[in-house]
């Protein structure tokens, strides 16, 4: 079985990292194609021995709509013909990948990675029109599936829920948090969805916050009595978690929350917004706070800072819960999905963590 993954590019987000993990699991032969060039994870894919085929579409810039990507579409059609199945991800990957698969006469599946609250009516209309081209749509959480039905108007007969997975072995060496409680970590792109502005307003005096991810910010800044260090994009997530006392996920919306699983796997207590897929991921292991509520977040961070026993307990329980989201389990579920699609079998609920 040969599977072609189609992404927008190889940026370091959760979707791209999931694809990298699936390719590394080795259960099926997999390659990656992009609609447009670029992305910090290309080296990681190549180091893992995963062939990468870059598209040529011009990315949208300020004041520009970008190119239509006909060259990328043509290349994807030719490429898809040499694979058994096409697996598409994110808006650009879904749009060009689904059309290419249909033109190449190949079945396709799609993974919906987020709740996409920032998408406008045109994007949602395109998604509704193209959704039937996918034999299955896998949602990373039940919250993500509900959003597609209730807000986007996508009711797909082949909808299943497959939670994301993490290579737990990468985090096995991280010690359960036992530090002073002042070392905070946040991971993600510096965009409104991630809620870092709320986090910055919530910092108690005496803490240090490190933020890893794509951002125009760099270096160290002081906010009141707190210190903030902007690290930029980093690939050593396990090492950063090993040095943290608390992981903070202050998102305004989040389809799943891969970084929350990584925190649990590393034995770091997780404080997160009570939105969308994050409660399903964390269960009663993490501490959930209302989104946009800097005062509530500050109160929780202050409490955990002064309670090493609670931090240790939540860290230990988090490691146990992270086992629900292993990369091996996720990869096996996707392989079963591929087999069913190629065999023309009716859809089944592949399963979700409870």
VOPAGU-2260 file (C-alpha; in pm, 1 decimal, decimal comma):
REM VOPAGU-2260
SITE   aa  ch    i         X         Y         Z
SITE  UNK   A    0       0,0       0,0       0,0
SITE  UNK   A    1     141,0     338,8    -104,9
SITE  UNK   A    2      -2,9     656,6      47,9
SITE  UNK   A    3      61,6    1015,5     -59,8
SITE  UNK   A    4       7,4    1285,5     203,3
SITE  UNK   A    5     -78,9    1631,8      69,3
SITE  UNK   A    6     -11,2    1938,6     285,7
SITE  UNK   A    7      -1,3    2311,3     220,9
SITE  UNK   A    8     369,2    2325,5     311,0
SITE  UNK   A    9     602,2    2176,5     569,7
SITE  UNK   A   10     553,5    2425,8     851,2
SITE  UNK   A   11     603,6    2303,4    1205,4
SITE  UNK   A   12     237,7    2285,2    1311,5
SITE  UNK   A   13      49,0    1994,3    1461,1
SITE  UNK   A   14     -76,1    1860,3    1125,4
SITE  UNK   A   15     270,9    1852,2     973,1
SITE  UNK   A   16     415,2    1689,4    1284,9
SITE  UNK   A   17     143,2    1425,1    1281,1
SITE  UNK   A   18     220,1    1340,3     917,6
SITE  UNK   A   19     590,0    1316,0    1002,3
SITE  UNK   A   20     503,3    1073,1    1280,7
SITE  UNK   A   21     274,1     863,2    1060,7
SITE  UNK   A   22     542,3     838,4     794,4
SITE  UNK   A   23     797,9     735,9    1055,8
SITE  UNK   A   24     573,6     463,0    1196,0
SITE  UNK   A   25     647,9     253,5     887,4
SITE  UNK   A   26     315,1      68,7     868,8
SITE  UNK   A   27     264,1     164,8     503,3
SITE  UNK   A   28     485,3     322,2     234,7
SITE  UNK   A   29     426,3     697,0     255,2
SITE  UNK   A   30     549,6    1008,3      77,2
SITE  UNK   A   31     463,0    1376,0     116,0
SITE  UNK   A   32     363,3    1641,0    -138,5
SITE  UNK   A   33     298,0    2009,2     -77,5
SITE  UNK   A   34      92,0    2268,4    -259,3
SITE  UNK   A   35     349,6    2541,9    -206,5
SITE  UNK   A   36     721,0    2532,6    -119,7
SITE  UNK   A   37     883,7    2602,0     212,9
SITE  UNK   A   38     853,6    2500,8     575,3
SITE  UNK   A   39    1091,0    2433,4     860,4
SITE  UNK   A   40    1015,4    2059,5     879,2
SITE  UNK   A   41    1150,4    1966,2     538,1
SITE  UNK   A   42    1483,8    1866,9     689,4
SITE  UNK   A   43    1309,4    1647,3     946,4
SITE  UNK   A   44    1113,7    1464,3     673,6
SITE  UNK   A   45    1428,3    1411,9     469,6
SITE  UNK   A   46    1624,6    1295,3     774,3
SITE  UNK   A   47    1349,7    1037,4     834,3
SITE  UNK   A   48    1390,4     912,5     476,8
SITE  UNK   A   49    1050,0    1041,5     363,1
SITE  UNK   A   50    1047,6    1159,4      -1,2
SITE  UNK   A   51     915,6    1516,6     -33,5
SITE  UNK   A   52     757,7    1661,7    -349,4
SITE  UNK   A   53     724,8    2040,9    -331,6
SITE  UNK   A   54     450,0    2228,7    -512,1
SITE  UNK   A   55     496,5    2560,1    -686,5
SITE  UNK   A   56     191,7    2764,1    -584,1
SITE  UNK   A   57     276,6    3120,3    -481,0
SITE  UNK   A   58     167,5    3175,6    -120,0
SITE  UNK   A   59     -86,0    3447,8     -54,0
SITE  UNK   A   60      82,9    3771,0      52,5
SITE  UNK   A   61     -64,4    4089,5     195,4
SITE  UNK   A   62    -266,2    4256,2     -79,3
SITE  UNK   A   63    -235,0    3953,6    -307,4
SITE  UNK   A   64    -449,2    3644,9    -363,5
SITE  UNK   A   65    -148,8    3434,7    -461,0
SITE  UNK   A   66    -148,2    3208,2    -763,3
SITE  UNK   A   67    -425,4    2962,2    -840,7
SITE  UNK   A   68    -179,8    2677,4    -805,8
SITE  UNK   A   69    -256,0    2513,4   -1139,5
SITE  UNK   A   70     104,8    2403,5   -1167,1
SITE  UNK   A   71      83,9    2240,3    -825,6
SITE  UNK   A   72    -244,3    2074,2    -921,1
SITE  UNK   A   73     -95,5    1935,0   -1242,3
SITE  UNK   A   74     202,5    1798,1   -1052,0
SITE  UNK   A   75     -18,8    1643,7    -784,7
SITE  UNK   A   76    -234,8    1468,6   -1044,0
SITE  UNK   A   77      68,6    1309,9   -1208,9
SITE  UNK   A   78     213,5    1213,5    -871,7
SITE  UNK   A   79    -110,8    1070,7    -731,6
SITE  UNK   A   80    -135,7     820,8   -1017,5
SITE  UNK   A   81     159,9     628,7    -872,8
SITE  UNK   A   82      -3,5     587,0    -530,7
SITE  UNK   A   83    -289,2     373,6    -405,5
SITE  UNK   A   84    -447,1     644,8    -190,1
SITE  UNK   A   85    -417,3    1018,7    -123,3
SITE  UNK   A   86    -441,7    1154,7     233,3
SITE  UNK   A   87    -504,9    1530,2     248,9
SITE  UNK   A   88    -455,7    1775,7     536,7
SITE  UNK   A   89    -552,5    2137,4     612,5
SITE  UNK   A   90    -738,7    2372,3     379,1
SITE  UNK   A   91    -486,2    2398,4      94,5
SITE  UNK   A   92    -392,3    2031,3     111,0
SITE  UNK   A   93    -760,0    1931,6     112,9
SITE  UNK   A   94    -852,3    2167,3    -171,2
SITE  UNK   A   95    -580,0    2078,7    -419,0
SITE  UNK   A   96    -526,7    1722,3    -293,0
SITE  UNK   A   97    -889,8    1614,2    -318,8
SITE  UNK   A   98    -924,8    1750,2    -670,8
SITE  UNK   A   99    -594,1    1592,9    -776,9
SITE  UNK   A  100    -694,1    1254,5    -637,4
SITE  UNK   A  101   -1026,1    1263,0    -819,2
SITE  UNK   A  102    -858,4    1365,7   -1147,0
SITE  UNK   A  103    -600,1    1088,0   -1101,3
SITE  UNK   A  104    -871,5     830,3   -1033,2
SITE  UNK   A  105    -742,4     757,9    -680,6
SITE  UNK   A  106    -941,8     734,9    -355,7
SITE  UNK   A  107    -871,4     993,4     -88,8
SITE  UNK   A  108    -920,8    1051,2     280,8
SITE  UNK   A  109    -888,8    1378,3     468,9
SITE  UNK   A  110    -799,2    1469,7     825,3
SITE  UNK   A  111    -965,3    1773,2     982,3
SITE  UNK   A  112    -715,9    1904,2    1237,1
SITE  UNK   A  113    -890,3    2207,3    1383,6
SITE  UNK   A  114   -1221,6    2379,2    1447,3
SITE  UNK   A  115   -1121,8    2665,5    1212,3
SITE  UNK   A  116   -1308,0    2945,7    1388,3
SITE  UNK   A  117   -1105,4    3198,1    1188,6
SITE  UNK   A  118   -1224,2    3073,1     849,1
SITE  UNK   A  119   -1472,8    3286,2     658,4
SITE  UNK   A  120   -1777,9    3192,2     453,6
SITE  UNK   A  121   -1583,6    3141,3     124,3
SITE  UNK   A  122   -1352,5    2883,0     284,9
SITE  UNK   A  123   -1645,4    2698,7     440,6
SITE  UNK   A  124   -1831,8    2693,5     109,3
SITE  UNK   A  125   -1529,3    2540,6     -66,6
SITE  UNK   A  126   -1499,1    2278,9     206,4
SITE  UNK   A  127   -1867,7    2183,2     176,0
SITE  UNK   A  128   -1838,3    2147,5    -200,8
SITE  UNK   A  129   -1520,0    1938,1    -191,8
SITE  UNK   A  130   -1591,3    1724,1     116,2
SITE  UNK   A  131   -1778,4    1456,1     -83,6
SITE  UNK   A  132   -1460,5    1389,8    -283,6
SITE  UNK   A  133   -1305,0    1227,8      24,3
SITE  UNK   A  134   -1399,9     867,8      92,4
SITE  UNK   A  135   -1353,3     931,6     464,4
SITE  UNK   A  136   -1298,9    1237,7     681,4
SITE  UNK   A  137   -1108,2    1172,6    1002,9
SITE  UNK   A  138   -1161,2    1427,8    1279,3
SITE  UNK   A  139    -896,3    1458,6    1548,9
SITE  UNK   A  140   -1159,1    1496,3    1822,3
SITE  UNK   A  141   -1532,8    1466,2    1874,9
SITE  UNK   A  142   -1542,1    1844,1    1926,3
SITE  UNK   A  143   -1387,5    1889,2    1583,9
SITE  UNK   A  144   -1649,3    1663,0    1424,5
SITE  UNK   A  145   -1934,6    1847,0    1597,2
SITE  UNK   A  146   -1802,9    2181,6    1478,4
SITE  UNK   A  147   -1793,2    2057,2    1118,6
SITE  UNK   A  148   -2158,8    1954,2    1140,8
SITE  UNK   A  149   -2299,4    2242,5    1344,5
SITE  UNK   A  150   -2100,7    2536,5    1202,9
SITE  UNK   A  151   -1955,9    2433,4     868,5
SITE  UNK   A  152   -2256,6    2230,5     757,4
SITE  UNK   A  153   -2048,3    1926,6     661,2
SITE  UNK   A  154   -2229,8    1599,0     726,4
SITE  UNK   A  155   -2011,2    1328,7     573,5
SITE  UNK   A  156   -2124,3     963,1     569,0
SITE  UNK   A  157   -1762,3     854,7     608,0
SITE  UNK   A  158   -1682,1    1063,4     916,0
SITE  UNK   A  159   -1469,2     898,1    1185,8
SITE  UNK   A  160   -1278,2    1024,4    1490,0
SITE  UNK   A  161    -908,6     939,8    1517,7
SITE  UNK   A  162    -723,8    1124,3    1795,7
SITE  UNK   A  163    -374,2    1243,6    1715,1
SITE  UNK   A  164     -77,8    1045,6    1840,2
SITE  UNK   A  165     262,2    1124,7    1989,4
SITE  UNK   A  166     579,9     917,0    1990,7
SITE  UNK   A  167     586,9     864,2    2367,3
SITE  UNK   A  168     942,2     731,6    2358,0
SITE  UNK   A  169    1071,0    1082,4    2282,9
SITE  UNK   A  170     954,4    1198,8    2625,8
SITE  UNK   A  171    1042,7     895,7    2837,0
SITE  UNK   A  172    1358,1    1060,1    2971,3
SITE  UNK   A  173    1192,1    1377,4    3094,3
SITE  UNK   A  174    1165,0    1394,1    3471,6
SITE  UNK   A  175     829,3    1456,2    3636,6
SITE  UNK   A  176     822,2    1822,9    3725,5
SITE  UNK   A  177     993,8    1890,1    4056,6
SITE  UNK   A  178    1131,9    2239,8    4005,6
SITE  UNK   A  179    1045,5    2565,0    4177,9
SITE  UNK   A  180     715,5    2606,5    3996,4
SITE  UNK   A  181     822,7    2930,2    3830,7
SITE  UNK   A  182     933,0    2793,6    3492,0
SITE  UNK   A  183     642,8    2820,2    3248,5
SITE  UNK   A  184     641,9    2699,8    2887,3
SITE  UNK   A  185     407,4    2767,6    2595,5
SITE  UNK   A  186     446,8    2618,2    2247,7
SITE  UNK   A  187     282,6    2726,7    1922,9
SITE  UNK   A  188     258,8    2990,9    1654,7
SITE  UNK   A  189     214,5    3347,1    1778,5
SITE  UNK   A  190    -133,0    3390,7    1629,9
SITE  UNK   A  191    -464,7    3492,6    1792,0
SITE  UNK   A  192    -583,2    3131,2    1814,1
SITE  UNK   A  193    -308,0    3040,0    2060,4
SITE  UNK   A  194    -402,9    3310,9    2311,3
SITE  UNK   A  195     -50,1    3413,2    2407,0
SITE  UNK   A  196    -172,9    3769,3    2460,8
SITE  UNK   A  197    -401,2    3637,8    2735,9
SITE  UNK   A  198    -112,0    3442,6    2885,7
SITE  UNK   A  199     110,9    3751,7    2893,3
SITE  UNK   A  200    -159,3    3940,1    3086,8
SITE  UNK   A  201    -188,2    3657,1    3337,9
SITE  UNK   A  202     174,2    3617,0    3449,6
SITE  UNK   A  203     231,2    3631,0    3825,2
SITE  UNK   A  204     538,7    3814,1    3950,5
SITE  UNK   A  205     848,4    3600,9    3982,4
SITE  UNK   A  206     780,5    3355,0    3699,6
SITE  UNK   A  207     971,3    3304,6    3377,6
SITE  UNK   A  208     788,7    3211,2    3058,4
SITE  UNK   A  209     949,0    3059,9    2749,3
SITE  UNK   A  210     747,4    3066,0    2424,2
SITE  UNK   A  211     859,9    2835,2    2143,5
SITE  UNK   A  212     709,4    2871,5    1798,7
SITE  UNK   A  213     691,8    3089,2    1490,4
SITE  UNK   A  214     673,8    3453,9    1593,5
SITE  UNK   A  215     794,9    3798,4    1494,2
SITE  UNK   A  216     902,4    3837,8    1857,1
SITE  UNK   A  217    1255,7    3745,5    1961,9
SITE  UNK   A  218    1463,1    3772,1    2273,8
SITE  UNK   A  219    1373,8    3860,7    2632,6
SITE  UNK   A  220    1115,4    4104,7    2761,0
SITE  UNK   A  221     997,6    4194,5    3110,3
SITE  UNK   A  222     628,7    4221,0    3196,4
SITE  UNK   A  223     580,4    4345,8    3548,2
SITE  UNK   A  224     776,5    4109,5    3766,9
SITE  UNK   A  225     781,2    3829,4    3510,0
SITE  UNK   A  226    1036,3    3745,2    3241,5
SITE  UNK   A  227     935,7    3629,5    2893,4
SITE  UNK   A  228    1174,7    3468,7    2645,3
SITE  UNK   A  229    1068,3    3425,9    2282,7
SITE  UNK   A  230    1261,7    3127,9    2145,4
SITE  UNK   A  231    1135,3    3114,3    1785,8
SITE  UNK   A  232    1073,2    2780,7    1616,0
SITE  UNK   A  233    1233,2    2487,4    1792,6
SITE  UNK   A  234    1244,2    2116,6    1720,9
SITE  UNK   A  235    1371,4    2010,4    2065,2
SITE  UNK   A  236    1028,6    2009,1    2229,8
SITE  UNK   A  237    1115,0    1720,4    2461,7
SITE  UNK   A  238    1419,1    1907,1    2593,4
SITE  UNK   A  239    1215,8    2223,9    2652,2
SITE  UNK   A  240     951,1    2029,1    2841,5
SITE  UNK   A  241    1214,6    1862,3    3057,4
SITE  UNK   A  242    1314,1    2208,8    3180,6
SITE  UNK   A  243     958,9    2331,6    3249,0
SITE  UNK   A  244     750,1    2321,3    3566,3
SITE  UNK   A  245     416,6    2399,0    3399,3
SITE  UNK   A  246     298,7    2385,4    3037,2
SITE  UNK   A  247      36,4    2647,6    2948,9
SITE  UNK   A  248    -201,6    2606,6    2653,7
SITE  UNK   A  249    -415,2    2926,3    2657,7
SITE  UNK   A  250    -581,1    2872,1    2318,7
SITE  UNK   A  251    -901,8    3046,0    2211,4
SITE  UNK   A  252    -988,8    2737,6    2008,1
SITE  UNK   A  253    -813,0    2405,3    1952,9
SITE  UNK   A  254    -931,6    2104,6    1755,8
SITE  UNK   A  255    -712,5    1866,5    1953,4
SITE  UNK   A  256    -406,0    2009,6    2128,7
SITE  UNK   A  257    -104,4    1796,4    2036,0
SITE  UNK   A  258     123,1    2000,2    2261,5
SITE  UNK   A  259     -96,8    1910,1    2560,2
SITE  UNK   A  260     -30,6    1540,3    2494,2
SITE  UNK   A  261     341,6    1612,7    2466,1
SITE  UNK   A  262     330,3    1787,5    2802,6
SITE  UNK   A  263     150,6    1495,6    2965,6
SITE  UNK   A  264     394,2    1248,7    2809,4
SITE  UNK   A  265     684,1    1444,4    2959,0
SITE  UNK   A  266     525,6    1442,0    3304,2
SITE  UNK   A  267     466,6    1817,8    3307,5
SITE  UNK   A  268     137,8    1948,4    3456,5
SITE  UNK   A  269     -76,1    2117,0    3192,6
SITE  UNK   A  270    -293,0    2427,6    3233,3
SITE  UNK   A  271    -519,5    2481,9    2932,7
SITE  UNK   A  272    -825,8    2666,0    2810,2
SITE  UNK   A  273   -1156,2    2483,7    2845,8
SITE  UNK   A  274   -1228,0    2485,8    2471,8
SITE  UNK   A  275   -1312,1    2236,2    2197,6
SITE  UNK   A  276   -1085,6    1929,9    2196,2
SITE  UNK   A  277    -864,6    2017,9    2495,2
SITE  UNK   A  278   -1101,1    1876,3    2763,2
SITE  UNK   A  279   -1117,2    1545,9    2570,4
SITE  UNK   A  280    -738,2    1531,2    2560,5
SITE  UNK   A  281    -670,4    1626,6    2922,3
SITE  UNK   A  282    -962,3    1463,7    3102,0
SITE  UNK   A  283    -926,1    1534,9    3473,7
SITE  UNK   A  284    -545,5    1535,6    3455,3
SITE  UNK   A  285    -497,9    1895,8    3345,2
SITE  UNK   A  286    -628,8    2218,3    3491,8
SITE  UNK   A  287    -887,2    2383,5    3266,2
SITE  UNK   A  288    -959,5    2756,6    3278,5
SITE  UNK   A  289   -1211,6    2967,7    3084,9
SITE  UNK   A  290   -1066,3    3109,7    2760,9
SITE  UNK   A  291    -984,7    3481,1    2756,5
SITE  UNK   A  292    -983,7    3492,5    3138,7
SITE  UNK   A  293    -640,4    3623,3    3239,6
SITE  UNK   A  294    -742,2    3656,2    3605,4
SITE  UNK   A  295    -849,5    3291,9    3629,7
SITE  UNK   A  296    -531,2    3180,7    3454,9
SITE  UNK   A  297    -315,9    3390,2    3690,5
SITE  UNK   A  298    -488,9    3237,4    3993,1
SITE  UNK   A  299    -423,5    2881,5    3870,1
SITE  UNK   A  300     -58,5    2952,5    3787,9
SITE  UNK   A  301      -7,0    3110,1    4129,7
SITE  UNK   A  302    -167,8    2810,5    4302,1
SITE  UNK   A  303      38,4    2552,7    4114,8
SITE  UNK   A  304     354,6    2751,3    4171,0
SITE  UNK   A  305     308,6    2712,3    4545,4
SITE  UNK   A  306     197,5    2346,9    4541,4
SITE  UNK   A  307     476,5    2110,6    4430,7
SITE  UNK   A  308     274,1    1808,7    4543,2
SITE  UNK   A  309     -15,1    1890,8    4308,7
SITE  UNK   A  310     228,3    1952,4    4023,8
SITE  UNK   A  311     394,5    1615,8    4083,0
SITE  UNK   A  312      62,3    1432,6    4104,8
SITE  UNK   A  313     -74,2    1589,2    3788,3
SITE  UNK   A  314     252,3    1521,2    3609,0
SITE  UNK   A  315     249,7    1153,2    3703,9
SITE  UNK   A  316    -117,0    1106,3    3611,7
SITE  UNK   A  317     -56,0    1288,4    3285,9
SITE  UNK   A  318     204,6    1035,5    3184,3
SITE  UNK   A  319     -46,9     756,5    3236,0
SITE  UNK   A  320    -313,3     938,1    3032,3
SITE  UNK   A  321     -71,7    1016,9    2748,9
SITE  UNK   A  322     -62,9     643,8    2671,9
SITE  UNK   A  323    -413,6     685,0    2524,0
SITE  UNK   A  324    -260,9     900,0    2250,0
SITE  UNK   A  325      38,0     694,2    2138,4
SITE  UNK   A  326     162,8     735,2    1783,5
SITE  UNK   A  327     151,6     356,7    1735,7
SITE  UNK   A  328    -222,0     348,1    1812,9
SITE  UNK   A  329    -290,1     645,9    1585,4
SITE  UNK   A  330     -89,3     494,9    1298,3
SITE  UNK   A  331    -269,8     160,7    1327,3
SITE  UNK   A  332    -607,4     333,4    1315,8
SITE  UNK   A  333    -510,1     520,1    1000,6
SITE  UNK   A  334    -379,1     203,0     839,7
SITE  UNK   A  335    -713,8      33,4     912,5
SITE  UNK   A  336    -891,1     333,3     762,0
SITE  UNK   A  337    -679,7     309,9     445,7
SITE  UNK   A  338    -752,3     -62,9     415,4
SITE  UNK   A  339   -1127,0      -4,9     452,8
SITE  UNK   A  340   -1130,5     270,6     190,8
SITE  UNK   A  341    -934,7      64,7     -59,7
SITE  UNK   A  342   -1160,7    -234,4       4,9
SITE  UNK   A  343   -1473,1     -21,4     -35,9
SITE  UNK   A  344   -1597,5    -109,5     313,4
SITE  UNK   A  345   -1856,4     109,5     490,1
SITE  UNK   A  346   -1725,8     354,3     751,0
SITE  UNK   A  347   -1687,1     260,4    1115,4
SITE  UNK   A  348   -1624,0     475,0    1419,2
SITE  UNK   A  349   -1250,5     417,0    1452,1
SITE  UNK   A  350   -1252,7     531,9    1812,1
SITE  UNK   A  351   -1165,6     817,0    2041,3
SITE  UNK   A  352   -1014,0     849,9    2385,4
SITE  UNK   A  353   -1260,9     902,5    2667,3
